[in-house]
Amino acid sequence: MKDAKIRGSRKRLREKTSDTSGTDGVKISAVIYDFANPVLMGIDRNDENLFRSAMDIAVLAWNGSYLDEEKRKEIFDSHLLGEDGNEPDDYNDFMRMLDYLVRRKQEHYSDHHVLVTKYDIIKQDNGHNLRVTSHPAPK
């Protein structure tokens, strides 16, 4: 059932976009937005700071999915640990979320082999959207 929902979501994305910068004729920005949905759910998408934080987490996990587990933890820690090297109170929650997103990328978005190198948030009447710059990921 979950796979059917994801396939349906990808089909809708293909139908809505004409830019073929992603795999299967889908804009990579639309793919990243769809990938980030579990993080975006429940936040006010009109709040640019919340939206940006959610997208930062999603992009960190997306790019981290290409690293081995040890290097991935090192990169995640560099973003999550305080300057003093101590774990914030919500460290374990963030790590679980990042691990979930990495598995999501590997299981449901493995056909998209790109690293997100930059993204911009575009304010729209109904919330925010993305403009993504990406490069082929190492295989």
PATORDO-788303 format. One record per residue: residue number from 1; residue in one letter; chain; x, y, z of N, C-alpha, C, CB in turn. Coordinates in nm, 3 decimals, padded with zeros to 5 digits, always signed. Atoms other than C-alpha are relative to their C-alpha. Glycine has a CB too. Example, Ala and Ser with C-alpha at 12.3 -4.5 7.8 and 13.67 -1.06 7.14 Angstrom:
 seq type mol     n_X     n_Y     n_Z    ca_X    ca_Y    ca_Z     c_X     c_Y     c_Z    cb_X    cb_Y    cb_Z
   1    A   A +00.089 -00.119 +00.000 +01.230 -00.450 +00.780 +00.090 +00.120 +00.000 -00.099 +00.003 +00.125
   2    S   A -00.082 -00.119 -00.006 +01.367 -00.106 +00.714 -00.077 +00.109 +00.073 +00.041 +00.046 -00.142
***
This chain:
 seq type mol     n_X     n_Y     n_Z    ca_X    ca_Y    ca_Z     c_X     c_Y     c_Z    cb_X    cb_Y    cb_Z
   1    M   A +00.082 -00.120 +00.000 +00.000 +00.000 +00.000 +00.087 +00.126 +00.000 -00.094 +00.000 +00.121
   2    K   A -00.088 -00.115 -00.009 +00.279 +00.242 +00.093 +00.069 +00.026 -00.134 +00.104 -00.021 +00.110
   3    D   A -00.065 -00.014 +00.131 +00.462 +00.173 -00.237 -00.097 +00.053 -00.104 +00.057 -00.135 -00.045
   4    A   A +00.101 -00.049 +00.095 +00.138 +00.233 -00.429 -00.022 +00.150 +00.018 -00.133 -00.076 +00.018
   5    K   A +00.017 -00.144 -00.026 +00.100 +00.572 -00.261 +00.117 +00.078 -00.058 -00.012 +00.027 +00.150
   6    I   A -00.119 -00.069 +00.052 +00.457 +00.667 -00.352 -00.002 +00.001 -00.152 +00.129 -00.068 +00.052
   7    R   A +00.008 +00.003 +00.147 +00.411 +00.551 -00.714 -00.105 +00.100 -00.049 -00.034 -00.141 -00.050
   8    G   A +00.105 -00.095 +00.037 +00.087 +00.753 -00.731 +00.048 +00.142 +00.015 -00.125 -00.022 +00.084
   9    S   A -00.054 -00.133 -00.024 +00.263 +01.054 -00.587 +00.097 +00.038 -00.111 +00.069 +00.008 +00.137
  10    R   A -00.095 -00.028 +00.107 +00.542 +01.027 -00.844 -00.072 +00.024 -00.132 +00.099 -00.116 -00.016
  11    K   A +00.077 -00.020 +00.124 +00.287 +00.996 -01.125 -00.059 +00.140 -00.002 -00.112 -00.107 -00.012
  12    R   A +00.057 -00.135 -00.007 +00.114 +01.316 -01.008 +00.109 +00.105 -00.021 -00.069 +00.022 +00.136
  13    L   A -00.110 -00.094 +00.020 +00.452 +01.492 -00.994 +00.036 +00.010 -00.147 +00.121 -00.042 +00.082
  14    R   A -00.033 -00.003 +00.143 +00.527 +01.390 -01.355 -00.105 +00.077 -00.079 +00.012 -00.143 -00.055
  15    E   A +00.108 -00.066 +00.072 +00.188 +01.516 -01.467 +00.002 +00.151 +00.022 -00.134 -00.057 +00.044
  16    K   A +00.004 -00.142 -00.034 +00.236 +01.854 -01.298 +00.120 +00.078 -00.052 -00.008 +00.017 +00.149
  17    T   A -00.122 -00.071 +00.037 +00.584 +01.932 -01.430 +00.038 -00.026 -00.144 +00.114 -00.041 +00.092
  18    S   A -00.050 +00.018 +00.136 +00.735 +01.987 -01.770 +00.152 +00.000 -00.002 -00.055 +00.109 -00.092
  19    D   A -00.145 +00.001 -00.011 +01.097 +02.033 -01.655 +00.045 -00.143 +00.024 +00.050 +00.096 +00.114
  20    T   A -00.041 +00.140 -00.012 +01.276 +01.702 -01.700 +00.139 -00.012 +00.059 -00.004 -00.067 -00.136
  21    S   A -00.134 +00.005 -00.059 +01.580 +01.768 -01.483 +00.019 -00.117 +00.094 +00.027 +00.128 +00.072
  22    G   A -00.011 +00.117 -00.088 +01.504 +01.469 -01.261 -00.020 -00.128 -00.078 -00.101 +00.008 +00.113
  23    T   A +00.022 +00.131 +00.061 +01.465 +01.098 -01.331 -00.145 -00.013 -00.041 +00.040 -00.114 +00.097
  24    D   A +00.136 +00.027 +00.048 +01.158 +00.990 -01.530 -00.079 +00.128 -00.029 -00.075 -00.084 +00.102
  25    G   A +00.069 -00.121 +00.039 +01.078 +01.345 -01.638 -00.056 +00.081 +00.116 -00.110 -00.034 -00.090
  26    V   A +00.049 -00.072 -00.118 +01.022 +01.475 -01.284 +00.106 +00.101 +00.042 -00.033 -00.098 +00.117
  27    K   A -00.092 -00.100 -00.051 +01.176 +01.797 -01.159 +00.058 -00.049 +00.132 -00.071 +00.138 +00.019
  28    I   A -00.062 +00.048 -00.123 +01.427 +01.715 -00.887 -00.052 +00.078 +00.120 +00.154 +00.012 -00.008
  29    S   A +00.058 -00.076 -00.112 +01.280 +01.995 -00.675 -00.130 -00.064 +00.047 -00.025 +00.146 -00.042
  30    A   A +00.125 +00.068 -00.037 +00.946 +01.812 -00.685 +00.029 -00.131 +00.072 -00.085 -00.027 -00.125
  31    V   A -00.038 +00.125 -00.066 +01.118 +01.486 -00.588 +00.044 +00.028 +00.144 +00.114 -00.071 -00.078
  32    I   A -00.049 -00.034 -00.134 +01.294 +01.649 -00.291 -00.117 +00.044 +00.088 +00.108 +00.111 -00.007
  33    Y   A +00.117 -00.045 -00.075 +00.970 +01.816 -00.183 -00.083 -00.120 +00.044 -00.085 +00.098 -00.085
  34    D   A +00.075 +00.121 -00.032 +00.791 +01.481 -00.198 +00.073 -00.083 +00.105 -00.024 -00.084 -00.127
  35    F   A -00.083 +00.074 -00.095 +01.077 +01.310 -00.012 -00.011 +00.061 +00.140 +00.146 -00.001 -00.045
  36    A   A +00.003 -00.072 -00.128 +01.058 +01.575 +00.264 -00.137 -00.003 +00.067 +00.043 +00.142 -00.021
  37    N   A +00.136 -00.005 -00.052 +00.686 +01.524 +00.318 -00.015 -00.044 +00.145 -00.088 -00.084 -00.085
  38    P   A +00.015 +00.037 -00.141 +00.721 +01.334 +00.650 +00.047 +00.108 +00.097 +00.076 -00.128 +00.027
  39    V   A -00.050 -00.108 -00.085 +00.917 +01.628 +00.791 -00.090 +00.123 -00.011 +00.145 +00.037 -00.037
  40    L   A +00.085 -00.117 +00.024 +00.684 +01.888 +00.639 -00.139 -00.014 +00.060 -00.013 +00.025 -00.149
  41    M   A +00.134 +00.021 -00.056 +00.368 +01.727 +00.774 -00.008 +00.060 +00.140 -00.034 -00.151 +00.004
  42    G   A +00.023 -00.055 -00.133 +00.232 +01.912 +01.072 +00.064 +00.134 +00.026 +00.049 -00.095 +00.099
  43    I   A -00.055 -00.134 -00.022 +00.429 +02.233 +01.024 -00.081 +00.101 -00.080 +00.151 +00.005 -00.039
  44    D   A +00.063 -00.108 +00.075 +00.293 +02.565 +00.909 +00.091 +00.032 -00.118 -00.026 +00.127 +00.090
  45    R   A -00.085 -00.019 +00.118 +00.429 +02.575 +00.554 +00.012 +00.146 -00.042 -00.053 -00.082 -00.116
  46    N   A -00.014 -00.144 +00.026 +00.376 +02.952 +00.548 +00.110 +00.062 +00.085 -00.132 +00.071 +00.025
  47    D   A -00.108 -00.047 -00.088 +00.639 +02.990 +00.824 +00.133 -00.036 -00.066 -00.012 -00.063 +00.144
  48    E   A -00.122 +00.026 +00.077 +00.960 +03.028 +00.625 +00.109 -00.064 +00.085 +00.052 +00.128 -00.062
  49    N   A -00.103 +00.058 -00.086 +01.185 +02.946 +00.922 -00.024 -00.148 +00.025 +00.007 +00.074 +00.132
  50    L   A +00.033 +00.142 -00.020 +01.003 +02.619 +00.995 +00.021 -00.079 -00.129 -00.144 -00.015 +00.048
  51    F   A -00.014 +00.067 +00.129 +00.992 +02.531 +00.626 +00.148 -00.022 -00.032 -00.068 +00.081 -00.112
  52    R   A -00.143 +00.010 +00.027 +01.365 +02.602 +00.588 +00.065 -00.106 +00.090 +00.069 +00.137 +00.020
  53    S   A -00.056 +00.101 -00.091 +01.451 +02.394 +00.897 -00.037 -00.142 -00.043 -00.050 +00.025 +00.144
  54    A   A +00.045 +00.132 +00.046 +01.244 +02.103 +00.769 +00.075 -00.042 -00.126 -00.152 +00.001 -00.027
  55    M   A -00.071 +00.032 +00.124 +01.408 +02.122 +00.427 +00.149 -00.025 +00.027 -00.017 +00.113 -00.102
  56    D   A -00.140 +00.024 -00.037 +01.755 +02.145 +00.586 +00.018 -00.145 +00.046 +00.046 +00.097 +00.111
  57    I   A -00.006 +00.137 -00.050 +01.686 +01.816 +00.765 -00.015 -00.099 -00.116 -00.110 -00.025 +00.106
  58    A   A +00.025 +00.091 +00.113 +01.551 +01.651 +00.449 +00.121 -00.005 -00.093 -00.125 +00.044 -00.077
  59    V   A -00.115 -00.004 +00.092 +01.844 +01.763 +00.231 +00.122 -00.064 +00.066 +00.031 +00.147 -00.042
  60    L   A -00.111 +00.063 -00.072 +02.096 +01.658 +00.497 -00.012 -00.152 -00.009 +00.002 +00.045 +00.147
  61    A   A +00.022 +00.145 +00.008 +01.941 +01.309 +00.502 +00.016 -00.049 -00.144 -00.139 -00.036 +00.053
  62    W   A -00.010 +00.040 +00.142 +01.913 +01.294 +00.119 +00.147 -00.016 -00.039 -00.069 +00.105 -00.092
  63    N   A -00.142 +00.005 +00.037 +02.280 +01.376 +00.068 +00.075 -00.101 +00.085 +00.065 +00.139 +00.015
  64    G   A -00.065 +00.096 -00.090 +02.383 +01.167 +00.370 -00.023 -00.144 -00.040 -00.047 +00.021 +00.139
  65    S   A +00.032 +00.137 +00.039 +02.223 +00.861 +00.215 +00.107 -00.060 -00.091 -00.135 -00.004 -00.070
  66    Y   A -00.105 +00.049 +00.089 +02.521 +00.835 -00.023 +00.129 -00.034 +00.074 +00.029 +00.103 -00.105
  67    L   A -00.120 +00.023 -00.079 +02.774 +00.803 +00.259 -00.009 -00.131 +00.076 +00.023 +00.116 +00.098
  68    D   A +00.004 +00.118 -00.086 +02.878 +00.498 +00.456 -00.045 +00.045 +00.140 +00.141 -00.072 +00.006
  69    E   A +00.063 -00.031 -00.129 +02.731 +00.479 +00.805 +00.090 +00.085 +00.090 -00.037 -00.128 +00.071
  70    E   A -00.092 -00.074 -00.086 +03.042 +00.607 +00.985 +00.014 +00.146 -00.044 +00.138 -00.068 +00.000
  71    K   A -00.014 -00.136 +00.053 +03.090 +00.911 +00.759 -00.131 +00.076 +00.015 +00.043 -00.002 -00.149
  72    R   A +00.132 -00.063 -00.014 +02.714 +00.982 +00.767 -00.018 +00.051 +00.143 -00.113 -00.099 -00.037
  73    K   A +00.015 -00.043 -00.140 +02.714 +00.992 +01.150 +00.090 +00.121 +00.028 +00.035 -00.116 +00.097
  74    E   A -00.093 -00.112 -00.018 +03.017 +01.223 +01.141 -00.060 +00.130 -00.056 +00.135 -00.030 -00.068
  75    I   A +00.061 -00.118 +00.062 +02.839 +01.462 +00.903 -00.123 +00.045 +00.079 -00.039 -00.030 -00.147
  76    F   A +00.120 -00.035 -00.077 +02.511 +01.448 +01.097 +00.041 +00.066 +00.132 -00.086 -00.126 +00.027
  77    D   A -00.046 -00.058 -00.127 +02.699 +01.514 +01.423 +00.052 +00.142 -00.020 +00.109 -00.087 +00.061
  78    S   A -00.053 -00.135 +00.024 +02.871 +01.815 +01.267 -00.111 +00.103 -00.010 +00.085 +00.002 -00.129
  79    H   A +00.114 -00.090 +00.009 +02.526 +01.964 +01.211 -00.079 +00.008 +00.130 -00.091 -00.043 -00.112
  80    L   A +00.087 +00.008 -00.117 +02.364 +01.858 +01.537 +00.068 +00.035 +00.133 -00.056 -00.136 +00.010
  81    L   A -00.066 -00.023 -00.127 +02.627 +01.886 +01.810 +00.029 +00.148 +00.020 +00.130 -00.080 +00.008
  82    G   A -00.032 -00.138 -00.032 +02.684 +02.213 +01.987 +00.148 +00.028 -00.021 -00.039 +00.033 +00.143
  83    E   A -00.140 -00.038 +00.019 +03.008 +02.406 +01.955 +00.091 -00.067 +00.102 +00.015 +00.152 +00.009
  84    D   A -00.077 +00.066 -00.105 +03.120 +02.243 +02.279 +00.007 -00.152 -00.020 -00.060 +00.031 +00.135
  85    G   A -00.001 +00.143 +00.028 +03.064 +01.898 +02.124 -00.104 -00.080 +00.076 +00.134 -00.054 +00.030
  86    N   A +00.103 +00.069 -00.076 +02.776 +01.817 +02.357 -00.125 -00.021 -00.083 -00.034 +00.079 +00.127
  87    E   A +00.125 +00.031 +00.070 +02.457 +01.656 +02.236 -00.112 +00.087 +00.057 -00.035 -00.150 +00.014
  88    P   A +00.118 -00.073 -00.049 +02.149 +01.879 +02.253 -00.103 -00.100 +00.054 -00.062 +00.087 -00.113
  89    D   A +00.102 +00.087 -00.061 +01.850 +01.741 +02.446 -00.075 -00.083 -00.104 -00.099 +00.084 +00.079
  90    D   A +00.078 +00.071 +00.102 +01.674 +01.642 +02.122 +00.088 -00.073 -00.103 -00.090 +00.099 -00.072
  91    Y   A -00.095 +00.065 +00.091 +01.983 +01.481 +01.962 -00.052 -00.135 -00.049 +00.135 -00.020 +00.070
  92    N   A +00.046 +00.134 +00.038 +01.841 +01.127 +01.966 -00.122 +00.006 -00.091 -00.032 -00.083 +00.125
  93    D   A +00.117 -00.018 +00.086 +01.512 +01.246 +01.815 +00.042 +00.038 -00.142 -00.094 +00.107 +00.057
  94    F   A -00.048 -00.040 +00.132 +01.696 +01.417 +01.530 +00.070 -00.114 -00.071 +00.093 +00.120 +00.013
  95    M   A -00.069 +00.113 +00.063 +01.915 +01.114 +01.468 -00.099 -00.106 -00.049 +00.100 -00.064 +00.099
  96    R   A +00.102 +00.096 +00.045 +01.610 +00.886 +01.451 -00.070 +00.052 -00.125 -00.104 -00.026 +00.112
  97    M   A +00.065 -00.059 +00.117 +01.446 +01.127 +01.207 +00.091 -00.009 -00.122 -00.039 +00.147 +00.028
  98    L   A -00.094 +00.006 +00.111 +01.758 +01.145 +00.991 +00.017 -00.144 -00.049 +00.136 +00.058 +00.042
  99    D   A -00.012 +00.140 +00.039 +01.797 +00.766 +00.995 -00.124 -00.046 -00.077 +00.021 -00.089 +00.124
 100    Y   A +00.124 +00.034 +00.070 +01.431 +00.727 +00.894 +00.003 +00.055 -00.143 -00.123 +00.055 +00.076
 101    L   A -00.003 -00.062 +00.133 +01.479 +00.970 +00.604 +00.105 -00.065 -00.091 +00.030 +00.149 +00.013
 102    V   A -00.101 +00.070 +00.080 +01.797 +00.795 +00.488 -00.058 -00.131 -00.052 +00.129 -00.027 +00.084
 103    R   A +00.064 +00.124 +00.046 +01.607 +00.464 +00.476 -00.106 +00.029 -00.105 -00.064 -00.076 +00.120
 104    R   A +00.103 -00.039 +00.096 +01.322 +00.640 +00.295 +00.064 +00.028 -00.137 -00.078 +00.126 +00.050
 105    K   A -00.071 -00.031 +00.125 +01.567 +00.772 +00.033 +00.047 -00.129 -00.067 +00.120 +00.093 +00.027
 106    Q   A -00.056 +00.123 +00.056 +01.732 +00.433 -00.012 -00.107 -00.096 -00.050 +00.086 -00.069 +00.104
 107    E   A +00.105 +00.094 +00.037 +01.405 +00.240 -00.032 -00.095 +00.051 -00.108 -00.080 -00.036 +00.122
 108    H   A +00.104 -00.051 +00.088 +01.179 +00.473 -00.228 +00.047 +00.101 -00.105 -00.106 +00.063 +00.082
 109    Y   A -00.050 -00.102 +00.093 +01.399 +00.724 -00.412 +00.137 -00.040 -00.055 +00.008 +00.137 +00.069
 110    S   A -00.132 +00.047 +00.042 +01.697 +00.510 -00.508 +00.026 +00.021 -00.149 +00.015 -00.146 +00.034
 111    D   A -00.019 -00.022 +00.143 +01.638 +00.579 -00.877 +00.039 +00.145 -00.032 -00.126 -00.036 -00.075
 112    H   A -00.041 -00.140 +00.017 +01.726 +00.947 -00.825 +00.141 +00.015 +00.057 -00.100 +00.100 +00.072
 113    H   A -00.141 -00.001 -00.040 +02.107 +00.966 -00.816 +00.058 +00.141 -00.010 +00.082 -00.097 -00.088
 114    V   A -00.051 -00.137 +00.001 +02.171 +01.332 -00.739 +00.031 +00.045 +00.142 -00.101 +00.096 -00.067
 115    L   A -00.030 -00.070 -00.124 +02.331 +01.533 -00.463 -00.059 +00.140 -00.012 +00.154 +00.005 +00.028
 116    V   A +00.053 -00.137 -00.003 +02.154 +01.854 -00.369 +00.115 +00.090 +00.043 -00.124 +00.013 +00.097
 117    T   A -00.111 -00.089 -00.031 +02.419 +02.125 -00.384 -00.047 +00.136 +00.050 +00.088 +00.018 -00.122
 118    K   A +00.056 -00.128 -00.044 +02.190 +02.422 -00.324 -00.149 -00.007 -00.018 +00.061 +00.120 -00.080
 119    Y   A +00.143 -00.016 +00.024 +01.827 +02.499 -00.277 -00.043 +00.137 +00.048 -00.081 -00.111 +00.071
 120    D   A +00.058 -00.128 -00.036 +01.629 +02.818 -00.262 -00.147 -00.022 +00.031 +00.019 +00.105 -00.113
 121    I   A +00.142 +00.004 -00.034 +01.291 +02.868 -00.102 -00.069 +00.115 -00.070 -00.023 +00.006 +00.155
 122    I   A +00.077 -00.100 +00.074 +01.038 +03.050 -00.314 -00.134 +00.016 +00.069 -00.018 -00.042 -00.150
 123    K   A +00.127 -00.027 -00.067 +00.750 +03.214 -00.131 -00.111 +00.010 -00.104 +00.008 +00.130 +00.084
 124    Q   A +00.117 -00.003 +00.086 +00.412 +03.158 -00.292 -00.122 +00.029 +00.086 -00.017 -00.135 -00.077
 125    D   A +00.122 -00.032 -00.074 +00.057 +03.248 -00.196 -00.044 -00.114 +00.091 -00.111 +00.033 -00.097
 126    N   A +00.046 +00.115 -00.077 -00.011 +02.895 -00.070 +00.112 -00.067 +00.078 -00.065 -00.099 -00.092
 127    G   A -00.111 +00.056 -00.077 +00.318 +02.842 +00.116 +00.132 +00.025 -00.068 -00.020 -00.150 +00.020
 128    H   A -00.134 -00.012 +00.058 +00.669 +02.779 -00.012 +00.024 -00.113 -00.098 +00.108 +00.001 +00.109
 129    N   A -00.042 +00.101 +00.095 +00.826 +02.591 -00.296 +00.152 +00.002 -00.007 -00.063 +00.023 -00.140
 130    L   A -00.145 +00.014 +00.007 +01.180 +02.490 -00.388 +00.053 +00.021 -00.140 +00.043 -00.136 +00.050
 131    R   A -00.080 +00.001 +00.122 +01.435 +02.560 -00.655 +00.128 -00.072 +00.041 +00.027 +00.148 -00.059
 132    V   A -00.111 +00.086 -00.042 +01.704 +02.290 -00.638 +00.108 -00.003 -00.108 -00.050 -00.142 +00.029
 133    T   A -00.115 +00.022 +00.086 +02.051 +02.276 -00.787 +00.060 -00.134 +00.045 +00.107 +00.119 +00.009
 134    S   A -00.052 +00.132 -00.035 +02.188 +01.922 -00.803 +00.106 -00.043 -00.100 -00.114 -00.103 +00.006
 135    H   A -00.104 +00.060 +00.084 +02.474 +01.721 -00.946 -00.010 -00.151 +00.013 +00.144 +00.050 +00.040
 136    P   A +00.004 +00.146 -00.011 +02.506 +01.351 -01.022 +00.074 -00.048 +00.125 +00.061 -00.065 -00.125
 137    A   A -00.061 +00.057 -00.120 +02.581 +01.150 -00.709 +00.100 -00.108 -00.039 -00.109 -00.058 +00.095
 138    P   A -00.094 +00.109 +00.027 +02.874 +00.911 -00.691 -00.074 -00.134 +00.009 +00.121 +00.004 +00.099
 139    K   A +00.066 +00.133 -00.002 +02.775 +00.551 -00.760 +00.089 -00.101 +00.064 -00.037 -00.046 -00.140
***
